[in-house]
Amino acid sequence: AYTQLDTDTGTGFYPQISLLDELHEVHPNSTFVFNFRPLADWIRSATNWHRLTTRFAMFLMPGLVMTPEQLQRAISIRDTNMKKIPIKLSDVQLAKWWCGHVLHIREYVKEYPSHAL
C-alpha cells in the first residue's frame, strides 16, 4: 500500500498526480483512497498544515494556475535555490485547483474501472 508519495521540498514532486498513468500500469487494480471534505475545510487545513499552500506556491503543482508574478517567483525559487518567499496563493486559486484535482481523479477512475475509489 502507498499512502503519501509526494515530496514537497525543493522543486516538489507529486507522483500521485504527475505519474498517475505509470502507477496504473504497475498497480492496475489498486484502490484509490481519496479523502474528501468541504472545500473551505480543505483550504483551511492545507493552509495551516506545515505551510502546505506556501509550499504549493514554491513549485509548479500540476493543474495549479498561478498569476504571472507567482509563476515567475516559483521558477526563480526553483532555478536559483534561493530562500525567497513565494507569493501567496488565493483561496480561489486553491479552490479551483482542488476541484480540478477531485474531478480529474474521479474521471480517471471512471476511465479505468479496475480501480476502486
C-alpha positions in Angstrom: 0.0 0.0 0.0 1.1 3.5 -0.8 0.0 6.5 1.2 1.6 9.8 0.7 4.0 9.6 -2.2 4.9 13.3 -2.6 7.9 15.3 -1.7 7.2 18.9 -1.2 10.6 20.3 -0.6 12.9 21.7 -3.3 11.1 21.6 -6.6 8.2 19.5 -5.2 7.1 16.2 -6.7 3.6 14.7 -6.6 3.8 11.3 -8.4 0.2 10.5 -7.4 -0.7 13.4 -9.8 2.1 13.5 -12.3 2.6 9.8 -12.7 -1.0 8.5 -12.5 -0.7 6.5 -15.7 2.6 4.9 -14.5 1.0 4.0 -11.2 -1.9 2.5 -13.1 0.5 0.4 -15.2 2.2 -1.1 -12.1 -1.0 -1.5 -10.0 -4.0 -1.6 -12.3 -6.3 -3.0 -9.7 -5.4 -0.6 -6.9 -7.9 1.2 -4.7 -7.7 4.9 -4.5 -8.4 6.3 -1.0 -9.5 9.9 -1.6 -10.3 11.9 1.5 -12.9 14.4 0.7 -14.3 17.2 2.8 -15.9 20.6 2.4 -13.8 22.9 0.3 -13.5 25.6 3.0 -12.3 23.0 5.4 -9.7 21.7 3.0 -8.4 25.2 2.3 -8.1 25.9 6.0 -6.4 22.6 6.7 -4.0 22.9 3.7 -3.1 26.5 4.7 -2.4 25.5 8.4 -0.7 22.1 7.9 3.0 22.8 7.9 2.6 25.7 5.4 1.4 23.3 2.7 -0.2 26.1 0.5 3.0 28.1 0.8 5.0 25.1 -0.4 2.4 24.7 -3.3 3.3 28.3 -4.3 7.0 27.5 -4.4 6.9 24.9 -7.2 4.9 24.0 -10.2 1.9 22.0 -8.9 0.3 20.1 -11.8 -3.0 21.8 -12.6 -2.4 24.9 -10.4 -3.0 28.1 -12.3 -0.7 30.9 -11.0 -0.5 34.6 -11.8 2.5 35.5 -14.0 4.1 37.1 -10.9 3.5 33.9 -8.8 4.9 31.7 -11.6 8.0 33.9 -12.1 8.7 33.8 -8.3 8.2 30.0 -8.2 10.5 29.5 -11.2 13.1 31.8 -9.6 12.9 29.8 -6.3 13.3 26.6 -8.2 16.1 27.7 -10.5 18.2 29.7 -8.0 17.5 27.6 -4.9 17.4 30.8 -3.0 15.4 31.3 0.1 12.8 33.6 -1.4 9.3 33.9 -0.1 6.7 32.7 -2.6 3.7 34.9 -3.5 0.7 33.6 -1.5 -2.0 31.7 -3.4 -5.5 33.0 -3.1 -8.4 30.9 -1.8 -9.9 31.0 -5.2 -6.7 29.5 -6.8 -6.7 26.8 -4.2 -10.4 26.0 -4.7 -10.0 25.8 -8.4 -7.0 23.5 -8.1 -8.7 21.3 -5.5 -11.9 21.0 -7.5 -10.0 20.2 -10.7 -7.9 17.6 -8.9 -11.0 15.9 -7.5 -12.7 15.9 -10.9 -9.5 14.5 -12.5 -9.3 11.6 -10.1 -13.0 10.8 -10.4 -12.7 10.8 -14.2 -9.6 8.7 -14.1 -11.2 6.1 -12.0 -14.3 6.2 -14.3 -12.0 5.7 -17.4 -10.1 2.8 -15.6 -12.9 0.9 -13.7 -10.4 -1.7 -12.5 -9.7 0.9 -9.7 -11.9 1.4 -6.8 -12.4 4.9 -5.4 
